[in-house]
Every structure is written in structure tokens, then in C-alpha cells.
């Protein structure tokens, strides 16, 4: 009888276990393994290496990323690559100008001064030029401080002076960007008509533009070299202004990767811009006799205009009559 009771209990237990297996819920889809699911790409895993990211309670969730792979690449560019690009461009340009001056010297007026002058730039044009040029010089110096100040200037003046200088340089860099941008826009509008490339520019370049030898190819108001400077100012100034405002007002239109790209473009264009303007400053001062007067008093000697811009002189003479005598010549 006892054996029969044990058999009954075993049978009831087996039925109960079977019933539990039948009515138990199926595993959720999240727990199932999909053999056809695509695996995580290797590049994605590499990009996540050494990423330091947490959770934040403020609305901007991007602040939770403390370090990411693109940031390390950007830091290497800023601390190493950019310094090489800037150093080679600026020091290389200075070396070329020194060698050119020592071998060629100042481009002199072969026929001497005539004592007669002609108006080349009016007062408004000169104001826009000097406003933009002054802002550019301050922007260039304060911007180069960001890249080269710590390794070059800091050891010379110390931490306290370098900190004070860098703070004021930052303020100047930010606020003077606005008149600089206005100047670039005005330069674009003022002189666009005279800076459209033409076949005459090709001939001017072939003949060395008067810088090589003693040839003086004909040119209108702006020769090929001046047109090149014009487009460098317009395009380069536009790029540094646009990317600079992205950096001044971060994350309004782009994320962290876009900010890094804006800084890369801003810095590369800026150092090349500085190098090009060194050549422009050289030609306008010690490189060519009589050139500075165009943006100084606004008037140039007639012989200077005849040697460097003969077609423009002919047009102006036909339009306004004979060039007037300078005050010194009248005396």
C-alpha cells in the first residue's frame, strides 16, 4: 500500500512539473540571439577606445563627453602640426623676402620723380584699407600668441606677464574681428570691378611684373600681383571671419567635431594669410619706391604710375585731364 502511495505522489509531481513548463512565458525578444544580426564594426570600436563619457543633469548632454578620439587628433594637430605649418610659412616667407631684398634691392623709379602727382586712392578707400590693416595686424599677433606664445613667449616674460598679455590679446582678438570683417566686405565691394582676372595679367606675370629685371609690363589700376592680394584678403578674410565666429559662438550651428574642424581651417588659413601679407607689406614699404604714397597721401608720382600702371594712367589722364603739380614742385 505504501508503494502505491509513493507511485501516486511521483505521478502527481511529474504532471505538475510538465504543467509549469507548458504555461511558463517564452523568453523576451531582447534575450534572444539573432544569428543574422550585423556585428559591431571594428572602426566603431576603435573610435570608442579611451572615450571618457558620463551622465550629466544639465540640458546639454554633450558636456558629458570629457574625452573622445577626435579630440586627441585635434590636440596633436594644434600642438605639433600647426606649429610646423605656421613656422615654415612665416619664417620661409621672411627668408625669401630678405634674400630678395639683398639680391634685388628696392625697385627704384628708373626715370626719377616728375614732381607731378595723380590721385590713386581717395580718403574713404584709404580709411577702409588702414582700418582693415590695423585690425589684421592685431588679430595676427594675438592669434599667433595662441599657437606660439606658450613655447616662445612664456619662458621669456614669465607666467604672470604672459597670463595678463594673453587675456588682453584674447579680448582684442574677439572684438577687433568685427571691424576687420566689415573692412573685408567693403574692400570686396569697392575694388571688385578692378580685380577681375584678364589676359593682361598673364602677360604681366610672364614678364615678372617689374620685380625681376627692369621690365615694366602695362597694367590697369590693379596689376596681377595686386589682384592676387585682393583675392587672398577677400577669400582668406572671409574664411577666418566665418570660422572665427563659429569659435566665438560655439555649438550654435555645429557639434564638437564641427568646432574642431572650424579651428583647423581658421588656424591654417590664418598663418598662410599672415605669410602672404608679409609680402604685401614688403612691397608697399621698402620693396618699391613710391608705393607707400598710394595709401599714405593717396597720390602717386606720375612717373611711378607710368612705370607700374601705364594703362590706368592713360585712362585717368583722358578722364580728368593732366595730373596736377605737387605742392613741392610748385614752390
C-alpha positions in Angstrom: 0.0 0.0 0.0 2.9 2.4 0.9 4.4 1.6 -2.5 1.2 2.5 -4.3 1.0 5.9 -2.4 4.6 6.7 -3.4 3.8 6.0 -7.0 0.8 8.3 -6.9 2.9 11.2 -5.4 5.6 10.7 -8.2 2.9 10.8 -10.8 1.3 14.0 -9.4 4.8 15.7 -9.2 5.6 14.8 -12.8 2.3 16.3 -14.0 2.9 19.4 -12.0 6.4 19.9 -13.5 5.0 19.4 -17.0 2.3 21.9 -16.4 4.8 24.5 -15.2 6.9 24.0 -18.4 3.8 24.4 -20.6 2.4 27.6 -19.0 5.8 29.3 -18.5 6.2 32.6 -20.6 8.5 32.5 -23.6 11.8 34.4 -23.4 11.6 38.0 -24.5 13.0 39.1 -27.8 15.7 41.2 -26.1 17.1 38.0 -24.6 17.1 36.0 -27.8 20.1 35.8 -30.0 19.6 36.8 -33.6 22.1 34.8 -35.7 21.5 37.2 -38.7 22.1 40.4 -36.8 25.0 42.5 -38.1 28.1 42.6 -35.8 29.5 45.9 -34.5 32.0 47.4 -36.9 35.7 47.3 -35.9 36.1 51.0 -36.8 33.3 51.9 -34.4 35.0 50.0 -31.6 38.3 51.8 -32.4 36.7 55.1 -32.3 35.3 54.4 -28.8 38.7 53.5 -27.4 39.7 55.6 -24.4 36.4 57.6 -24.6 35.6 59.1 -21.2 31.9 59.8 -21.0 29.4 60.1 -18.2 25.9 61.3 -17.4 25.1 64.9 -16.6 22.0 66.6 -15.2 22.2 69.8 -17.3 20.3 70.1 -20.7 23.5 70.0 -22.8 24.2 66.3 -22.8 27.4 66.8 -24.9 29.1 68.1 -21.8 29.1 64.5 -20.5 31.9 63.7 -23.0 35.2 64.5 -21.3 37.5 62.9 -23.9 37.0 61.4 -27.4 39.3 60.2 -30.1 38.8 63.1 -32.5 39.8 65.4 -29.6 43.2 63.7 -29.3 43.8 64.1 -33.0 42.8 67.8 -32.9 45.2 68.3 -29.9 48.0 66.7 -31.8 47.3 69.0 -34.8 47.2 72.1 -32.6 50.3 71.4 -30.7 52.5 69.8 -33.4 51.3 70.1 -37.0 50.0 73.6 -36.9 53.3 74.9 -35.4 55.2 73.3 -38.2 52.8 74.7 -40.9 52.9 78.2 -39.3 56.6 78.2 -38.7 57.5 77.1 -42.2 55.1 79.5 -43.9 56.0 82.6 -41.9 59.7 82.1 -41.4 60.0 80.8 -45.0 58.3 84.0 -46.3 60.6 86.2 -44.2 63.7 84.4 -45.5 62.5 84.8 -49.2 61.9 88.5 -48.7 65.3 89.0 -47.0 67.1 87.2 -49.9 65.1 89.1 -52.5 65.9 92.4 -50.9 69.6 91.6 -50.6 69.8 90.5 -54.3 67.3 92.8 -55.9 67.1 95.7 -53.5 64.3 98.3 -53.7 62.6 98.7 -57.0 63.5 102.2 -57.9 61.9 104.7 -60.2 64.1 104.5 -63.3 63.0 107.8 -64.6 63.1 109.6 -61.2 60.3 111.7 -59.8 58.5 114.0 -62.1 57.2 116.4 -59.4 53.6 115.8 -60.6 51.1 113.6 -58.8 47.9 111.9 -59.6 45.2 110.7 -57.1 45.3 106.9 -56.8 43.1 106.3 -53.7 40.6 108.6 -52.2 40.2 109.2 -48.4 37.4 106.6 -47.9 39.4 103.9 -49.7 42.5 104.7 -47.6 40.4 104.7 -44.4 38.9 101.2 -45.1 42.4 99.9 -46.0 44.1 101.2 -42.8 41.2 100.1 -40.6 41.3 96.6 -42.0 45.1 96.5 -42.0 45.4 97.7 -38.4 42.8 95.1 -37.2 44.6 92.4 -39.2 48.0 93.2 -37.6 46.5 93.0 -34.1 44.5 89.9 -34.9 47.5 88.2 -36.4 49.8 88.9 -33.4 47.1 87.9 -30.9 46.3 84.8 -32.9 49.9 83.7 -33.2 50.1 84.0 -29.5 47.7 81.2 -29.1 49.9 78.9 -31.2 53.4 80.1 -30.4 53.1 82.1 -27.2 53.4 79.3 -24.7 56.6 77.7 -26.2 58.3 81.0 -27.2 57.0 84.0 -25.2 56.2 82.3 -21.8 59.8 81.4 -21.0 60.9 85.0 -21.7 58.3 87.0 -19.7 57.1 84.6 -17.1 53.7 83.2 -16.1 52.1 86.3 -14.7 53.0 88.7 -17.5 52.1 86.0 -20.1 48.7 85.5 -18.5 48.0 89.2 -18.5 49.1 89.6 -22.1 47.1 86.6 -23.3 44.0 87.9 -21.6 44.1 91.3 -23.3 45.2 89.6 -26.6 42.0 87.5 -26.4 39.8 90.5 -25.8 41.4 92.3 -28.7 41.2 89.3 -31.0 37.4 88.9 -30.3 36.3 92.5 -30.5 38.5 93.6 -33.5 37.2 90.8 -35.6 34.0 92.8 -36.2 35.7 95.9 -37.8 38.0 93.6 -39.7 35.1 91.7 -41.2 33.4 95.0 -42.1 36.6 96.1 -43.8 36.9 92.9 -45.8 33.3 93.3 -47.0 34.0 96.9 -48.0 37.2 96.0 -49.8 35.4 93.3 -51.7 32.7 95.8 -52.8 35.0 98.8 -53.5 37.6 97.1 -55.7 35.8 94.1 -57.2 35.5 95.7 -60.6 39.2 96.4 -60.9 40.3 92.9 -59.7 38.6 90.6 -62.3 41.4 88.5 -63.8 42.1 89.1 -67.5 44.6 88.1 -70.2 46.7 91.2 -69.4 47.5 89.6 -66.0 49.0 86.6 -67.8 51.4 88.8 -69.7 52.2 90.7 -66.6 53.2 87.5 -64.8 55.3 86.3 -67.7 57.3 89.5 -67.7 58.0 89.4 -64.0 55.8 92.3 -63.1 58.6 94.7 -62.9 60.1 92.9 -59.9 62.5 90.8 -62.0 64.8 92.8 -64.2 63.8 96.3 -65.4 60.8 95.4 -67.5 57.6 97.3 -66.7 54.6 95.5 -68.2 51.5 97.6 -68.8 48.7 97.3 -66.2 45.5 99.0 -65.3 44.6 100.2 -61.8 45.5 96.8 -60.3 48.1 94.5 -61.7 48.2 90.7 -61.4 50.1 90.8 -58.1 47.7 93.3 -56.5 44.8 91.2 -57.8 46.3 88.2 -56.1 46.5 90.1 -52.8 42.9 91.3 -53.2 41.5 87.7 -53.6 43.7 86.5 -50.7 42.2 89.2 -48.5 38.6 88.5 -49.7 38.7 84.7 -49.6 41.1 84.3 -46.7 39.5 87.1 -44.7 36.0 85.6 -45.3 37.2 82.1 -44.2 38.9 83.3 -41.0 35.9 85.5 -40.2 33.3 82.7 -40.7 35.2 80.1 -38.8 36.2 82.6 -36.1 32.6 83.4 -35.4 31.8 79.7 -35.1 34.5 79.5 -32.4 33.3 82.7 -30.7 29.7 81.4 -30.5 30.2 77.6 -30.1 27.7 74.9 -30.7 25.0 77.2 -32.2 25.2 75.5 -35.6 27.5 72.5 -35.1 28.8 69.9 -32.6 32.2 69.2 -31.2 33.5 67.7 -34.4 32.4 70.8 -36.4 34.1 73.0 -33.8 37.4 71.2 -34.2 37.2 71.4 -38.0 36.4 75.1 -37.7 39.5 75.6 -35.6 41.7 73.7 -38.0 40.5 75.7 -41.0 40.8 79.0 -39.0 44.3 78.4 -37.9 45.7 77.1 -41.2 44.2 79.9 -43.3 45.3 82.5 -40.7 49.0 81.5 -40.7 49.0 81.4 -44.5 47.2 84.8 -44.6 49.9 86.2 -42.3 52.7 84.9 -44.6 51.0 86.4 -47.7 50.5 89.8 -46.0 54.2 89.9 -45.1 55.0 90.0 -48.9 52.3 92.7 -49.4 53.8 94.9 -46.6 57.3 94.4 -48.0 56.3 95.6 -51.5 54.3 98.5 -50.1 57.2 99.8 -47.9 60.8 99.1 -48.5 60.3 96.9 -51.6 59.2 99.5 -54.1 60.0 103.2 -54.2 56.8 105.4 -54.2 54.4 102.6 -53.5 53.6 103.6 -49.9 52.4 107.0 -51.0 49.4 105.4 -52.7 48.0 104.5 -49.3 49.8 107.3 -47.4 48.7 110.6 -49.0 46.6 108.9 -51.7 48.6 110.4 -54.5 51.5 108.9 -56.5 54.1 110.4 -58.7 53.2 110.4 -62.4 56.4 108.6 -63.3 55.6 105.8 -60.8 52.1 105.5 -62.3 53.6 105.4 -65.8 56.1 102.6 -64.9 53.7 100.4 -62.9 50.2 101.2 -64.1 50.6 102.8 -67.5 47.1 101.9 -68.8 45.5 103.2 -65.7 47.4 106.5 -66.0 46.3 106.9 -69.6 42.7 106.3 -68.6 42.8 108.8 -65.7 44.6 111.4 -67.8 42.0 111.1 -70.5 39.2 111.3 -67.9 40.4 114.1 -65.7 43.0 115.9 -67.7 46.6 116.4 -67.0 48.0 115.4 -63.5 48.4 118.3 -61.2 51.7 119.6 -59.9 52.7 118.6 -56.4 53.0 121.4 -53.8 56.7 120.9 -53.5 57.2 121.2 -57.3 55.1 124.5 -57.4 57.3 126.0 -54.7 
